[in-house]
């Protein structure tokens, strides 16, 4: 189940607005008008239906649910009072843990020179110089990120410093 289109619900016989299909515009429509009434086109495994929700049209089936908007990056959270909140996915942009990186390195070490990537000769060309295996070039883990950011100075530009990191 996911929201693929949205629009503000027409009230008092006004012109019906078009459905918006772009994820970013749907997200901004909901956040800017979170206490208004909406019409959503919801895709449930290929079956599309229009559902209304808002302070005047509280759908008991939608209350308390989180439905993804177009993909799984943003979710529409339907509240009991008829308002809608936009919630971001919890793992968007998350770095892997150090144990995961070590597992990948062990797998790469065991399969080095066996995979097709290592057997096929590298092509020559202008933009092919960056062609590489990402495990060989070291994947940054969450713990590496935390170590590097210990010396970060928040508000460094307001303090008239030349760098955001302590020397």
VENQUIWO-V901643 format. One record per residue. N is the residue number from 1. SS is DSSP state (A for helix, B for strand, O for the rest). Layout:
# VENQUIWO-V901643
{{N	SS} {N	SS}}
This chain:
# VENQUIWO-V901643
{{1	O} {2	B} {3	B} {4	B} {5	B} {6	B} {7	B} {8	B} {9	O} {10	O} {11	O} {12	O} {13	O} {14	O} {15	O} {16	O} {17	O} {18	O} {19	O} {20	B} {21	O} {22	O} {23	A} {24	A} {25	A} {26	A} {27	A} {28	A} {29	A} {30	A} {31	A} {32	A} {33	O} {34	O} {35	O} {36	O} {37	O} {38	B} {39	B} {40	B} {41	B} {42	B} {43	B} {44	B} {45	O} {46	O} {47	B} {48	B} {49	B} {50	B} {51	B} {52	B} {53	B} {54	O} {55	O} {56	O} {57	O} {58	O} {59	O} {60	O} {61	O} {62	O} {63	O} {64	O} {65	O} {66	B} {67	B} {68	B} {69	B} {70	O} {71	O} {72	O} {73	O} {74	B} {75	B} {76	B} {77	B} {78	B} {79	O} {80	O} {81	O} {82	O} {83	O} {84	B} {85	B} {86	B} {87	B} {88	B} {89	O} {90	O} {91	O} {92	O} {93	O} {94	O} {95	O} {96	O} {97	O} {98	A} {99	A} {100	A} {101	A} {102	A} {103	A} {104	A} {105	A} {106	A} {107	A} {108	A} {109	A} {110	A} {111	A} {112	O} {113	O} {114	O} {115	O} {116	A} {117	A} {118	A} {119	A} {120	O} {121	O} {122	O} {123	O} {124	O} {125	O} {126	O} {127	O} {128	A} {129	A} {130	A} {131	O} {132	O} {133	O} {134	O} {135	O} {136	O} {137	O} {138	O} {139	O} {140	O} {141	O} {142	A} {143	A} {144	A} {145	A} {146	A} {147	A} {148	A} {149	A} {150	A} {151	A} {152	B} {153	O} {154	O} {155	O} {156	O} {157	O} {158	O} {159	O} {160	O} {161	O} {162	O} {163	O} {164	O} {165	B} {166	O} {167	O}}
